[in-house]
């Protein structure tokens, strides 16, 4: 009887947090580029601008909020997706079909996006703070301070500002990452050319990262604008209309840095996840 290991429910949050520590500067630059009203700087120019004005450590502004987001958003979506997928796999004695993976990814991602909205909003604000004049900076000490101050000063409704957009984006990126990763890995292994090793994990996660970037970039731009707004948008539709005035490509503003950030983040997440599963996962006899 063969033995394999499956993930514990919290492995996704741990793996995503590890990846976030490596890719946070890229995430910060992506937020800066998306919140430009006019394209004035590219990725390298924005990086040099941040470092020159606020120092190298400014690239890690909002790291505590990013980790808090991963331990809410990613932990929830991975927990739902992997738990349900493993149960379906046990029942049919094989991996579930792709359409079921897509449905599980959408449900897990939507739920995770809702749960992670407060930390996500604070993350965007903390990352964008360095662009503001000193008198207009919010100066949150850390993620929990940011969420407490938003709740106290702006109310519970503001804490979940952009929740619909964040949940929709979460559903799309989770389908792109988790569902496509599983399917890509299954297809690669079915060729018999590669075994279940780190190269297979790298290749599958690279494909998944590209799919996720393509699916979620328009929503990601709108979500970032809504969360960073100070009342200039009346809602998602108004934000979309104002963004459309800048041209169709405005919805893909920051696409390259988004891909540069999301693809490495996806690769690192699944490499870490596979290692956690291999050494600390739950043993299952098959």
C-alpha positions in Angstrom: 0.0 0.0 0.0 1.5 3.3 -1.1 1.7 6.3 1.2 1.4 10.0 0.3 1.0 13.2 2.2 -1.6 15.9 2.1 -1.4 19.5 3.3 -2.6 20.6 6.7 -5.3 23.3 6.5 -2.9 26.1 7.5 0.0 25.3 5.2 -1.3 27.6 2.5 -1.1 30.6 4.8 2.4 29.7 5.9 3.6 29.2 2.4 2.1 32.4 1.1 3.5 34.4 4.1 7.0 33.1 3.2 6.5 34.1 -0.4 5.3 37.5 0.6 8.4 38.2 2.6 10.4 37.7 -0.6 8.1 39.6 -3.1 6.8 42.5 -0.9 8.9 45.2 -2.7 7.5 44.1 -6.0 3.9 44.3 -4.6 4.6 47.8 -3.2 5.9 49.0 -6.6 2.8 47.5 -8.3 0.5 49.5 -6.0 2.4 52.7 -6.7 2.2 52.2 -10.4 -1.5 51.4 -10.3 -2.4 54.5 -8.3 -0.7 56.9 -10.7 -3.4 59.0 -12.4 -1.0 59.4 -15.4 1.8 57.2 -16.3 4.9 59.1 -15.1 7.2 56.3 -14.1 7.9 52.7 -14.9 8.9 50.0 -12.4 12.6 50.8 -12.2 12.0 54.5 -12.1 9.5 54.1 -9.3 11.8 51.9 -7.3 14.6 54.4 -7.5 12.2 57.2 -6.6 11.1 55.4 -3.5 14.6 54.5 -2.4 16.0 58.0 -3.1 13.2 59.7 -1.2 12.6 57.4 1.7 15.4 54.8 1.8 15.7 51.2 0.9 13.5 50.0 3.8 10.6 52.0 2.4 10.3 49.1 -0.1 9.1 47.0 2.9 6.4 49.5 4.0 3.3 47.6 5.0 5.0 44.2 5.4 3.1 43.5 8.6 -0.2 44.1 6.8 0.9 41.9 3.9 1.6 39.1 6.3 -1.7 39.7 8.1 -3.4 39.5 4.7 -1.7 36.2 3.8 -2.7 34.7 7.2 -6.4 35.6 6.6 -6.9 35.7 2.8 -4.5 32.9 1.7 -5.0 30.7 4.7 -8.8 30.8 4.1 -8.7 30.1 0.4 -6.0 27.4 0.6 -7.8 25.8 3.5 -11.2 25.6 1.7 -9.7 24.5 -1.6 -7.3 21.9 -0.5 -9.6 20.4 2.1 -12.5 20.1 -0.3 -10.3 18.8 -3.2 -8.7 16.1 -1.0 -12.1 14.9 0.1 -13.4 14.8 -3.5 -10.2 12.9 -4.5 -10.7 10.4 -1.7 -14.3 9.7 -2.8 -13.5 9.1 -6.5 -10.0 7.5 -5.9 -8.4 10.1 -8.2 -8.1 13.9 -8.7 -11.4 15.7 -9.4 -12.0 17.0 -12.9 -10.9 20.5 -13.8 -14.3 22.1 -13.6 -14.6 21.1 -10.0 -11.2 22.5 -9.2 -12.4 25.8 -10.8 -15.5 25.9 -8.7 -13.5 25.1 -5.5 -11.0 27.8 -6.4 -13.8 30.3 -7.0 -15.5 29.6 -3.7 -12.3 29.5 -1.7 -11.0 32.6 -3.3 -14.2 34.6 -2.9 -14.4 33.6 0.8 -10.7 34.4 1.4 -11.0 37.8 -0.4 -13.9 38.7 2.0 -12.0 37.6 5.1 -8.8 39.3 4.0 -10.3 42.7 2.9 -9.5 44.7 6.1 -5.8 43.6 6.1 -5.7 44.1 2.3 -7.0 47.7 2.5 -4.5 48.5 5.3 -1.8 46.9 3.2 -2.5 49.1 0.2 -2.7 52.2 2.4 0.6 51.5 4.2 2.4 50.8 0.9 1.1 54.0 -0.7 1.9 56.2 2.3 5.4 57.1 1.1 3.9 58.7 -2.0 1.8 61.2 0.1 3.1 64.5 1.5 4.1 64.1 5.1 1.0 66.1 6.3 -1.3 63.6 4.5 0.3 60.3 5.6 -1.7 58.0 7.8 1.4 56.6 9.5 0.0 53.3 10.7 2.4 51.6 13.1 1.5 48.1 11.9 -1.4 46.2 10.4 -3.4 45.9 13.6 -3.0 49.6 14.4 -4.2 50.4 10.9 -7.3 48.2 11.2 -8.1 49.6 14.6 -7.8 53.2 13.4 -9.9 52.7 10.4 -12.6 51.0 12.5 -12.4 53.9 15.1 -12.1 56.8 12.7 -14.0 55.7 9.6 -16.3 52.9 10.8 -16.8 49.2 10.0 -18.1 49.9 6.5 -14.9 51.6 5.5 -12.9 48.6 6.9 -14.6 46.4 4.3 -14.4 49.0 1.5 -13.9 47.2 -1.8 -14.9 43.9 -0.3 -16.9 42.9 -3.4 -14.0 43.7 -5.6 -11.5 42.0 -3.4 -13.7 38.9 -3.2 -14.2 38.8 -7.0 -10.4 39.3 -7.5 -9.7 36.6 -4.9 -11.9 34.1 -6.8 -10.2 34.8 -10.1 -6.6 34.7 -8.7 -7.4 31.5 -6.8 -8.7 29.9 -10.0 -5.6 31.0 -11.8 -3.2 29.9 -9.1 -4.6 26.8 -7.3 -6.9 25.3 -9.9 -4.4 25.9 -12.8 -1.5 24.7 -10.7 -3.2 21.5 -9.9 -4.2 20.9 -13.5 -0.8 21.9 -14.9 1.0 19.6 -12.4 -1.4 16.7 -13.3 -0.8 17.2 -17.0 3.0 17.4 -16.6 3.1 14.3 -14.5 0.8 12.4 -16.9 3.4 12.8 -19.7 5.8 10.6 -17.8 8.7 12.9 -18.7 9.0 14.4 -15.2 8.5 13.1 -11.7 6.9 14.9 -8.8 10.0 17.0 -8.0 10.9 20.7 -7.5 11.3 21.3 -11.3 7.7 20.1 -11.9 6.5 22.4 -9.0 8.4 25.3 -10.6 7.0 24.7 -14.1 3.4 24.2 -12.9 3.5 27.3 -10.6 5.0 29.4 -13.4 2.0 28.5 -15.7 -0.4 29.2 -12.8 1.1 32.6 -12.0 0.7 33.7 -15.7 -2.9 32.5 -15.7 -3.6 34.3 -12.4 -2.1 37.6 -13.6 -4.1 37.6 -16.8 -7.4 36.9 -15.1 -7.2 39.3 -12.2 -5.3 42.3 -13.4 -8.3 44.5 -14.4 -10.0 43.8 -11.1 -6.8 44.3 -9.3 -6.4 47.8 -10.7 -10.0 48.8 -9.7 -9.6 47.2 -6.2 -6.4 49.2 -5.5 -8.0 52.5 -6.7 -11.1 51.9 -4.5 -9.1 51.0 -1.4 -6.8 53.9 -1.7 -9.5 56.4 -2.5 -10.5 59.3 -0.3 -14.1 59.6 -1.4 -13.6 60.4 -5.1 -15.3 57.2 -6.3 -19.0 56.5 -5.6 -18.6 52.7 -6.1 -17.1 50.0 -8.3 -19.0 51.1 -11.5 -18.0 54.8 -11.1 -14.4 53.7 -10.5 -14.5 51.6 -13.6 -15.9 54.4 -15.7 -13.3 56.9 -14.5 -10.6 54.4 -15.2 -12.0 53.7 -18.6 -11.6 57.4 -19.5 -7.9 56.8 -19.4 -8.2 54.2 -22.1 -8.5 50.4 -22.2 -4.9 49.8 -21.3 -5.6 51.6 -18.0 -7.1 48.4 -16.7 -3.8 46.7 -17.3 -1.7 49.5 -15.8 1.1 47.9 -13.9 0.6 44.5 -15.8 4.4 43.8 -16.1 5.2 44.6 -12.4 2.1 42.6 -11.5 3.3 39.6 -13.4 6.8 40.1 -12.1 5.4 40.1 -8.6 2.7 37.5 -8.9 4.6 34.9 -10.9 7.5 34.7 -8.5 5.1 34.8 -5.5 3.1 31.9 -7.0 6.3 29.9 -7.7 7.6 30.5 -4.1 4.2 29.8 -2.6 3.9 26.4 -4.2 7.5 25.4 -3.7 7.2 26.2 0.0 3.8 24.5 0.1 5.1 21.3 -1.5 8.1 21.2 0.9 5.7 21.7 3.9 3.5 18.9 2.6 6.5 16.6 1.9 8.0 16.9 5.4 5.1 17.9 7.7 1.9 16.8 5.8 -0.6 14.3 7.0 0.2 10.7 5.9 -2.5 9.1 3.8 -2.4 5.4 2.6 -3.5 4.9 -1.0 
